[in-house]
Amino acid sequence: MTDTFQLQRRRFFGLAAMTVAAVELGATSLANAQSPSPAARPPGGSNGKPGGHTAFAALKQIDAGVLNVGYAEAGPAGGPAILLLHGWPYDIYSYVDVAPILAEAGYRVIIPYLRGYGTTRFLSSETPRNGQQAALAVDMIALLDALKIETAIVAGYDWGARTADIMAVLWPHRCKGLVSVSGFLIGSQEANRKPLPPKAELAWWYQFYFATERGRAGYAAHTHDFARLIWQTASPTWKFDDETFNRSASAFDNPDHVDITINNYRWRLGLAKGEAKYDAYEARLAKGPNVTIPSITMEGDANGAPHPDPSAYASKFSGPYEHRTIAGGIGHNLPQEAPAEFARAVLDVAKF
């Protein structure tokens, strides 16, 4: 691509993201946001360098709620817990360079495959393959229960950030702190019924594609190619190699991945019904409750995916709060592209 095209493209996505933020959250001030901390490098064998690690020492399985959850674990079993949550279409390897830093600092790090990814499986064939936002958060509370973890710092990006945000507002007593890339991502079907300006709608092209049966069939037939395209457009300056992509792409071979993905985006638009057992949770989330626990929000300066401007969500964090924008061409998959900075935010929020 030409430099001019890249520049126009990044300007477009920035405008679209700001439009989304203005419509959904309204313009607010950054009055309760603190100045970012210096970009100090946390401890770690790879010094937080992206690509320094390619595997986890331990991959485990445990029954939790309606799932048998596959997860990676690092650090001392008796250490304070950190739960790291991945997004779509990514997987636990987003944290392969983050986990050693946190483990070295004495934390027990848990990195689960979300429903529909990797080795996570439903315990029953009768369970709906439901991707609504509350279901994923309930899954993670069930995982903490199964692991006998009372409280944890929760952190994530994309679907993982939304899940962590929901855990923080519905179960604040289980969450010691929050790190959320792109800030406050909790939504509702009612809010999503409101049309956005054309440029903002265009940024969500895949959501509308998934609303069609052609989209379902296309995603099922070309899952890996689709994911690679999202990686490239969401992180336009990230030069990942085939080995890095393929390591994560195997997680999309999960038999429920397509169903969960399609249901997630259709639910957002009100095209798929949620399960009744989550109705009370969704009713609370639809009110846009504030996050009251200590929180750090983050954004990469080259995020090519739709995302709100930090000024649009600062007021949603009413507890100790700080926002950090990470420079250097960092895109949507912030933990994998800037592992040292992400790990530093997790370590810092523990001190709030």
C-alpha beads as a LAMMPS data file, in Angstrom:
LAMMPS data file: protein, C-alpha beads

352 atoms
351 bonds

1 atom types
1 bond types

-500.0 500.0 xlo xhi
-500.0 500.0 ylo yhi
-500.0 500.0 zlo zhi

Masses

1 110.0

Atoms # bond

1 1 1 0.000 0.000 0.000
2 1 1 1.186 3.559 -0.638
3 1 1 2.057 5.897 2.220
4 1 1 -0.770 8.210 1.134
5 1 1 -3.302 5.398 1.236
6 1 1 -2.110 4.287 4.662
7 1 1 -2.395 7.839 5.988
8 1 1 -5.889 8.284 4.575
9 1 1 -6.903 4.918 5.969
10 1 1 -5.722 5.678 9.488
11 1 1 -7.441 9.056 9.397
12 1 1 -10.637 7.343 8.322
13 1 1 -10.606 4.810 11.142
14 1 1 -9.811 7.533 13.659
15 1 1 -12.800 9.578 12.468
16 1 1 -15.053 6.539 12.523
17 1 1 -13.975 5.640 16.033
18 1 1 -14.604 9.158 17.315
19 1 1 -18.046 9.139 15.737
20 1 1 -18.917 5.845 17.404
21 1 1 -17.775 7.204 20.739
22 1 1 -19.746 10.429 20.401
23 1 1 -22.948 8.632 19.513
24 1 1 -22.775 5.910 22.162
25 1 1 -21.259 7.757 25.097
26 1 1 -21.383 11.470 24.345
27 1 1 -18.567 13.952 24.706
28 1 1 -17.151 14.016 28.236
29 1 1 -14.016 15.430 29.759
30 1 1 -10.850 13.731 30.939
31 1 1 -11.107 15.475 34.276
32 1 1 -10.613 12.329 36.348
33 1 1 -7.825 10.899 34.177
34 1 1 -4.276 11.200 35.467
35 1 1 -1.156 11.781 33.407
36 1 1 0.390 8.635 31.946
37 1 1 3.333 7.147 33.776
38 1 1 6.701 7.048 32.039
39 1 1 7.116 4.038 29.781
40 1 1 9.329 2.096 32.157
41 1 1 10.190 -1.472 31.228
42 1 1 8.966 -4.091 33.724
43 1 1 11.241 -6.936 34.769
44 1 1 11.257 -10.032 32.586
45 1 1 13.617 -12.422 30.869
46 1 1 12.820 -10.936 27.442
47 1 1 12.606 -7.373 28.806
48 1 1 9.080 -7.242 27.442
49 1 1 10.208 -7.498 23.823
50 1 1 7.429 -8.669 21.470
51 1 1 8.131 -12.165 20.193
52 1 1 10.484 -13.013 23.020
53 1 1 8.418 -16.090 23.896
54 1 1 6.571 -18.553 21.692
55 1 1 4.961 -20.966 24.160
56 1 1 3.448 -21.288 27.626
57 1 1 4.987 -23.599 30.198
58 1 1 1.623 -24.992 31.293
59 1 1 -1.643 -25.571 29.403
60 1 1 -4.471 -26.962 31.516
61 1 1 -8.186 -27.848 31.453
62 1 1 -10.859 -27.441 34.129
63 1 1 -14.645 -27.754 34.302
64 1 1 -16.171 -24.343 35.047
65 1 1 -19.857 -23.555 34.677
66 1 1 -21.099 -24.788 31.286
67 1 1 -17.567 -25.197 29.937
68 1 1 -14.452 -27.249 30.159
69 1 1 -12.017 -24.344 29.953
70 1 1 -8.570 -24.563 28.418
71 1 1 -6.112 -22.111 29.913
72 1 1 -2.455 -21.266 30.284
73 1 1 -0.990 -20.656 33.713
74 1 1 2.238 -19.024 34.828
75 1 1 3.735 -17.927 38.126
76 1 1 3.485 -19.210 41.676
77 1 1 0.276 -21.046 42.592
78 1 1 0.027 -19.045 45.807
79 1 1 0.570 -15.644 44.231
80 1 1 -2.129 -12.980 43.807
81 1 1 -4.152 -13.774 40.711
82 1 1 -4.315 -12.003 37.369
83 1 1 -6.866 -12.998 34.720
84 1 1 -5.898 -12.045 31.150
85 1 1 -8.646 -12.156 28.503
86 1 1 -8.137 -12.240 24.738
87 1 1 -10.255 -10.796 21.942
88 1 1 -11.603 -11.732 18.511
89 1 1 -10.077 -13.026 16.325
90 1 1 -7.103 -13.677 18.584
91 1 1 -6.271 -16.104 21.389
92 1 1 -4.191 -16.663 24.507
93 1 1 -0.918 -16.065 22.634
94 1 1 -1.644 -12.358 22.775
95 1 1 -0.191 -12.690 26.287
96 1 1 2.738 -15.015 25.636
97 1 1 5.215 -12.181 26.352
98 1 1 3.110 -10.536 29.079
99 1 1 2.709 -13.621 31.287
100 1 1 6.443 -14.143 32.085
101 1 1 6.784 -10.536 33.240
102 1 1 3.856 -10.848 35.635
103 1 1 4.915 -14.307 36.804
104 1 1 8.406 -13.029 37.587
105 1 1 6.780 -10.304 39.695
106 1 1 5.151 -13.022 41.818
107 1 1 1.671 -13.201 40.320
108 1 1 -0.352 -16.258 39.417
109 1 1 -1.343 -15.578 35.819
110 1 1 -4.405 -17.282 34.283
111 1 1 -5.035 -16.929 30.539
112 1 1 -8.167 -18.794 29.381
113 1 1 -9.470 -19.554 25.932
114 1 1 -12.902 -17.912 25.725
115 1 1 -15.886 -20.013 24.704
116 1 1 -15.472 -20.978 21.058
117 1 1 -11.669 -20.829 21.077
118 1 1 -8.802 -23.262 21.444
119 1 1 -9.327 -26.200 23.773
120 1 1 -12.346 -24.745 25.585
121 1 1 -15.417 -26.907 25.026
122 1 1 -19.050 -26.926 26.112
123 1 1 -19.842 -29.720 28.547
124 1 1 -23.210 -30.376 26.902
125 1 1 -24.281 -30.417 23.276
126 1 1 -27.599 -28.939 24.462
127 1 1 -26.080 -25.665 25.708
128 1 1 -26.826 -22.771 23.325
129 1 1 -23.749 -21.548 21.466
130 1 1 -24.366 -18.075 22.765
131 1 1 -21.854 -15.260 22.375
132 1 1 -23.706 -12.457 24.185
133 1 1 -21.587 -10.229 26.399
134 1 1 -22.955 -11.364 29.780
135 1 1 -22.388 -15.044 28.974
136 1 1 -18.647 -14.546 28.532
137 1 1 -18.382 -12.690 31.843
138 1 1 -20.340 -15.395 33.689
139 1 1 -17.924 -17.937 32.193
140 1 1 -14.989 -16.105 33.751
141 1 1 -16.593 -15.857 37.181
142 1 1 -17.230 -19.613 36.967
143 1 1 -13.561 -20.109 36.086
144 1 1 -12.428 -18.125 39.124
145 1 1 -14.767 -20.239 41.259
146 1 1 -13.437 -23.480 39.790
147 1 1 -9.855 -22.384 40.443
148 1 1 -10.828 -21.253 43.963
149 1 1 -9.642 -17.734 43.241
150 1 1 -11.583 -15.225 45.313
151 1 1 -10.228 -12.034 43.741
152 1 1 -8.109 -11.203 40.709
153 1 1 -6.898 -8.305 38.649
154 1 1 -8.772 -8.583 35.353
155 1 1 -7.316 -7.295 32.102
156 1 1 -8.088 -7.571 28.415
157 1 1 -8.649 -6.059 24.991
158 1 1 -11.475 -6.333 22.449
159 1 1 -13.932 -9.069 23.623
160 1 1 -11.626 -9.580 26.583
161 1 1 -11.798 -5.924 27.617
162 1 1 -15.585 -5.955 27.401
163 1 1 -15.672 -9.109 29.527
164 1 1 -13.318 -7.597 32.093
165 1 1 -15.377 -4.384 32.187
166 1 1 -18.531 -6.408 32.857
167 1 1 -16.866 -8.379 35.623
168 1 1 -15.746 -5.115 37.200
169 1 1 -19.259 -3.626 37.297
170 1 1 -21.285 -6.746 38.130
171 1 1 -18.810 -8.409 40.511
172 1 1 -16.550 -5.635 41.814
173 1 1 -15.814 -7.656 44.960
174 1 1 -14.107 -10.277 42.771
175 1 1 -11.925 -7.778 40.885
176 1 1 -8.989 -6.050 42.587
177 1 1 -8.221 -3.918 39.568
178 1 1 -8.966 -3.510 35.864
179 1 1 -6.846 -2.899 32.780
180 1 1 -9.028 -2.308 29.722
181 1 1 -7.758 -1.570 26.230
182 1 1 -10.107 0.894 24.488
183 1 1 -11.783 1.673 27.780
184 1 1 -15.462 1.194 28.530
185 1 1 -16.870 -1.291 26.003
186 1 1 -20.081 -2.440 27.693
187 1 1 -23.024 -2.103 25.309
188 1 1 -26.673 -2.954 24.957
189 1 1 -28.988 -4.064 22.201
190 1 1 -31.080 -0.926 22.701
191 1 1 -28.100 1.392 22.218
192 1 1 -26.971 -0.580 19.186
193 1 1 -30.327 -0.033 17.472
194 1 1 -29.399 3.601 16.868
195 1 1 -27.881 4.081 13.412
196 1 1 -24.480 5.708 13.162
197 1 1 -23.186 8.075 10.481
198 1 1 -22.118 6.257 7.306
199 1 1 -18.364 6.403 7.948
200 1 1 -18.814 4.870 11.382
201 1 1 -21.067 2.149 10.000
202 1 1 -18.477 1.317 7.348
203 1 1 -15.878 0.619 10.024
204 1 1 -18.182 -2.166 11.294
205 1 1 -18.478 -3.840 7.868
206 1 1 -17.821 -7.321 9.248
207 1 1 -20.624 -6.983 11.806
208 1 1 -23.121 -6.450 9.003
209 1 1 -21.533 -9.226 6.931
210 1 1 -22.053 -11.610 9.840
211 1 1 -25.719 -10.588 10.007
212 1 1 -26.277 -12.504 6.757
213 1 1 -26.226 -16.214 6.062
214 1 1 -23.720 -15.465 3.327
215 1 1 -21.505 -13.982 6.050
216 1 1 -21.824 -17.064 8.241
217 1 1 -20.944 -19.308 5.316
218 1 1 -18.081 -17.054 4.276
219 1 1 -16.570 -16.952 7.757
220 1 1 -16.886 -20.725 8.111
221 1 1 -15.219 -21.298 4.737
222 1 1 -12.426 -18.753 5.153
223 1 1 -11.926 -18.411 8.915
224 1 1 -8.144 -18.129 8.872
225 1 1 -8.034 -15.739 5.910
226 1 1 -10.724 -13.611 7.545
227 1 1 -8.792 -13.461 10.820
228 1 1 -5.580 -12.511 9.035
229 1 1 -7.401 -9.644 7.293
230 1 1 -8.694 -8.369 10.641
231 1 1 -5.196 -8.579 12.123
232 1 1 -3.811 -6.550 9.240
233 1 1 -6.481 -3.852 9.257
234 1 1 -6.755 -3.577 13.057
235 1 1 -2.969 -3.325 13.482
236 1 1 -1.744 -1.781 10.214
237 1 1 1.876 -1.328 11.320
238 1 1 2.297 -4.661 13.174
239 1 1 4.655 -6.857 11.133
240 1 1 3.620 -10.264 12.452
241 1 1 4.999 -13.321 10.675
242 1 1 3.248 -16.502 9.532
243 1 1 4.478 -18.437 12.560
244 1 1 2.929 -15.919 14.951
245 1 1 -0.376 -15.881 13.094
246 1 1 -0.606 -19.665 12.681
247 1 1 0.097 -20.212 16.370
248 1 1 -3.086 -18.304 17.194
249 1 1 -5.128 -19.330 14.147
250 1 1 -5.301 -22.923 15.360
251 1 1 -7.586 -21.671 18.150
252 1 1 -10.229 -20.841 15.529
253 1 1 -10.543 -24.512 14.593
254 1 1 -12.684 -24.973 17.702
255 1 1 -15.994 -26.590 16.623
256 1 1 -18.017 -23.779 18.214
257 1 1 -15.929 -20.843 17.005
258 1 1 -18.069 -19.829 14.035
259 1 1 -21.338 -20.151 15.968
260 1 1 -20.020 -18.088 18.895
261 1 1 -18.605 -15.385 16.607
262 1 1 -21.760 -15.035 14.528
263 1 1 -24.027 -15.057 17.582
264 1 1 -21.915 -12.413 19.319
265 1 1 -22.276 -9.891 16.509
266 1 1 -25.893 -10.732 15.734
267 1 1 -26.809 -10.376 19.411
268 1 1 -25.301 -6.897 19.477
269 1 1 -27.641 -5.799 16.676
270 1 1 -30.681 -7.462 18.225
271 1 1 -30.760 -10.099 15.485
272 1 1 -30.231 -12.961 17.938
273 1 1 -31.914 -13.440 21.295
274 1 1 -29.926 -13.906 24.432
275 1 1 -30.604 -16.564 27.049
276 1 1 -33.195 -15.695 29.682
277 1 1 -30.795 -16.560 32.491
278 1 1 -28.684 -13.536 31.526
279 1 1 -31.584 -11.069 31.260
280 1 1 -31.065 -9.534 34.705
281 1 1 -27.376 -8.997 34.010
282 1 1 -28.070 -7.399 30.640
283 1 1 -30.684 -5.104 32.162
284 1 1 -28.082 -3.799 34.605
285 1 1 -25.434 -3.455 31.899
286 1 1 -27.817 -1.538 29.625
287 1 1 -27.868 1.260 32.203
288 1 1 -24.154 1.852 31.681
289 1 1 -23.024 1.465 35.298
290 1 1 -19.741 3.088 36.279
291 1 1 -16.593 1.137 36.996
292 1 1 -15.702 1.831 40.622
293 1 1 -12.604 -0.336 41.095
294 1 1 -9.041 0.883 40.385
295 1 1 -8.635 1.026 36.613
296 1 1 -6.170 1.810 33.858
297 1 1 -7.411 2.167 30.301
298 1 1 -5.059 1.926 27.343
299 1 1 -5.013 2.643 23.623
300 1 1 -2.502 2.059 20.880
301 1 1 -1.727 5.054 18.698
302 1 1 -2.254 2.967 15.521
303 1 1 -5.415 1.061 16.426
304 1 1 -7.188 0.483 13.107
305 1 1 -10.288 -1.148 14.610
306 1 1 -13.391 0.822 15.650
307 1 1 -12.777 2.212 19.126
308 1 1 -13.998 5.152 21.215
309 1 1 -11.869 8.177 21.959
310 1 1 -10.633 8.158 25.590
311 1 1 -12.472 11.418 26.307
312 1 1 -15.757 9.635 25.592
313 1 1 -15.443 7.121 28.413
314 1 1 -13.286 8.788 31.090
315 1 1 -16.353 9.657 33.198
316 1 1 -17.378 5.970 33.307
317 1 1 -14.484 5.260 35.678
318 1 1 -15.366 6.707 39.065
319 1 1 -12.661 4.990 41.111
320 1 1 -8.894 5.552 40.962
321 1 1 -8.238 5.902 37.245
322 1 1 -5.592 6.600 34.637
323 1 1 -5.493 6.455 30.839
324 1 1 -2.388 5.628 28.806
325 1 1 -1.925 5.978 25.067
326 1 1 0.942 3.818 23.840
327 1 1 2.957 5.343 21.016
328 1 1 5.122 3.669 18.419
329 1 1 2.617 2.296 15.919
330 1 1 0.770 0.056 18.386
331 1 1 -2.449 -1.389 17.026
332 1 1 -5.501 -3.242 18.292
333 1 1 -3.738 -6.273 19.785
334 1 1 -1.948 -4.128 22.345
335 1 1 -0.736 -6.881 24.725
336 1 1 1.085 -8.735 21.944
337 1 1 2.387 -5.616 20.231
338 1 1 3.465 -3.801 23.423
339 1 1 3.781 -6.485 26.133
340 1 1 6.031 -4.468 28.431
341 1 1 3.635 -1.530 28.515
342 1 1 0.627 -3.773 29.061
343 1 1 2.364 -5.670 31.872
344 1 1 3.403 -2.383 33.466
345 1 1 -0.219 -1.228 33.527
346 1 1 -1.284 -4.453 35.260
347 1 1 1.488 -4.108 37.840
348 1 1 0.677 -0.445 38.381
349 1 1 -3.071 -0.884 38.829
350 1 1 -2.292 -3.322 41.637
351 1 1 -0.704 -0.411 43.519
352 1 1 -3.641 1.987 43.233

Bonds

1 1 1 2
2 1 2 3
3 1 3 4
4 1 4 5
5 1 5 6
6 1 6 7
7 1 7 8
8 1 8 9
9 1 9 10
10 1 10 11
11 1 11 12
12 1 12 13
13 1 13 14
14 1 14 15
15 1 15 16
16 1 16 17
17 1 17 18
18 1 18 19
19 1 19 20
20 1 20 21
21 1 21 22
22 1 22 23
23 1 23 24
24 1 24 25
25 1 25 26
26 1 26 27
27 1 27 28
28 1 28 29
29 1 29 30
30 1 30 31
31 1 31 32
32 1 32 33
33 1 33 34
34 1 34 35
35 1 35 36
36 1 36 37
37 1 37 38
38 1 38 39
39 1 39 40
40 1 40 41
41 1 41 42
42 1 42 43
43 1 43 44
44 1 44 45
45 1 45 46
46 1 46 47
47 1 47 48
48 1 48 49
49 1 49 50
50 1 50 51
51 1 51 52
52 1 52 53
53 1 53 54
54 1 54 55
55 1 55 56
56 1 56 57
57 1 57 58
58 1 58 59
59 1 59 60
60 1 60 61
61 1 61 62
62 1 62 63
63 1 63 64
64 1 64 65
65 1 65 66
66 1 66 67
67 1 67 68
68 1 68 69
69 1 69 70
70 1 70 71
71 1 71 72
72 1 72 73
73 1 73 74
74 1 74 75
75 1 75 76
76 1 76 77
77 1 77 78
78 1 78 79
79 1 79 80
80 1 80 81
81 1 81 82
82 1 82 83
83 1 83 84
84 1 84 85
85 1 85 86
86 1 86 87
87 1 87 88
88 1 88 89
89 1 89 90
90 1 90 91
91 1 91 92
92 1 92 93
93 1 93 94
94 1 94 95
95 1 95 96
96 1 96 97
97 1 97 98
98 1 98 99
99 1 99 100
100 1 100 101
101 1 101 102
102 1 102 103
103 1 103 104
104 1 104 105
105 1 105 106
106 1 106 107
107 1 107 108
108 1 108 109
109 1 109 110
110 1 110 111
111 1 111 112
112 1 112 113
113 1 113 114
114 1 114 115
115 1 115 116
116 1 116 117
117 1 117 118
118 1 118 119
119 1 119 120
120 1 120 121
121 1 121 122
122 1 122 123
123 1 123 124
124 1 124 125
125 1 125 126
126 1 126 127
127 1 127 128
128 1 128 129
129 1 129 130
130 1 130 131
131 1 131 132
132 1 132 133
133 1 133 134
134 1 134 135
135 1 135 136
136 1 136 137
137 1 137 138
138 1 138 139
139 1 139 140
140 1 140 141
141 1 141 142
142 1 142 143
143 1 143 144
144 1 144 145
145 1 145 146
146 1 146 147
147 1 147 148
148 1 148 149
149 1 149 150
150 1 150 151
151 1 151 152
152 1 152 153
153 1 153 154
154 1 154 155
155 1 155 156
156 1 156 157
157 1 157 158
158 1 158 159
159 1 159 160
160 1 160 161
161 1 161 162
162 1 162 163
163 1 163 164
164 1 164 165
165 1 165 166
166 1 166 167
167 1 167 168
168 1 168 169
169 1 169 170
170 1 170 171
171 1 171 172
172 1 172 173
173 1 173 174
174 1 174 175
175 1 175 176
176 1 176 177
177 1 177 178
178 1 178 179
179 1 179 180
180 1 180 181
181 1 181 182
182 1 182 183
183 1 183 184
184 1 184 185
185 1 185 186
186 1 186 187
187 1 187 188
188 1 188 189
189 1 189 190
190 1 190 191
191 1 191 192
192 1 192 193
193 1 193 194
194 1 194 195
195 1 195 196
196 1 196 197
197 1 197 198
198 1 198 199
199 1 199 200
200 1 200 201
201 1 201 202
202 1 202 203
203 1 203 204
204 1 204 205
205 1 205 206
206 1 206 207
207 1 207 208
208 1 208 209
209 1 209 210
210 1 210 211
211 1 211 212
212 1 212 213
213 1 213 214
214 1 214 215
215 1 215 216
216 1 216 217
217 1 217 218
218 1 218 219
219 1 219 220
220 1 220 221
221 1 221 222
222 1 222 223
223 1 223 224
224 1 224 225
225 1 225 226
226 1 226 227
227 1 227 228
228 1 228 229
229 1 229 230
230 1 230 231
231 1 231 232
232 1 232 233
233 1 233 234
234 1 234 235
235 1 235 236
236 1 236 237
237 1 237 238
238 1 238 239
239 1 239 240
240 1 240 241
241 1 241 242
242 1 242 243
243 1 243 244
244 1 244 245
245 1 245 246
246 1 246 247
247 1 247 248
248 1 248 249
249 1 249 250
250 1 250 251
251 1 251 252
252 1 252 253
253 1 253 254
254 1 254 255
255 1 255 256
256 1 256 257
257 1 257 258
258 1 258 259
259 1 259 260
260 1 260 261
261 1 261 262
262 1 262 263
263 1 263 264
264 1 264 265
265 1 265 266
266 1 266 267
267 1 267 268
268 1 268 269
269 1 269 270
270 1 270 271
271 1 271 272
272 1 272 273
273 1 273 274
274 1 274 275
275 1 275 276
276 1 276 277
277 1 277 278
278 1 278 279
279 1 279 280
280 1 280 281
281 1 281 282
282 1 282 283
283 1 283 284
284 1 284 285
285 1 285 286
286 1 286 287
287 1 287 288
288 1 288 289
289 1 289 290
290 1 290 291
291 1 291 292
292 1 292 293
293 1 293 294
294 1 294 295
295 1 295 296
296 1 296 297
297 1 297 298
298 1 298 299
299 1 299 300
300 1 300 301
301 1 301 302
302 1 302 303
303 1 303 304
304 1 304 305
305 1 305 306
306 1 306 307
307 1 307 308
308 1 308 309
309 1 309 310
310 1 310 311
311 1 311 312
312 1 312 313
313 1 313 314
314 1 314 315
315 1 315 316
316 1 316 317
317 1 317 318
318 1 318 319
319 1 319 320
320 1 320 321
321 1 321 322
322 1 322 323
323 1 323 324
324 1 324 325
325 1 325 326
326 1 326 327
327 1 327 328
328 1 328 329
329 1 329 330
330 1 330 331
331 1 331 332
332 1 332 333
333 1 333 334
334 1 334 335
335 1 335 336
336 1 336 337
337 1 337 338
338 1 338 339
339 1 339 340
340 1 340 341
341 1 341 342
342 1 342 343
343 1 343 344
344 1 344 345
345 1 345 346
346 1 346 347
347 1 347 348
348 1 348 349
349 1 349 350
350 1 350 351
351 1 351 352
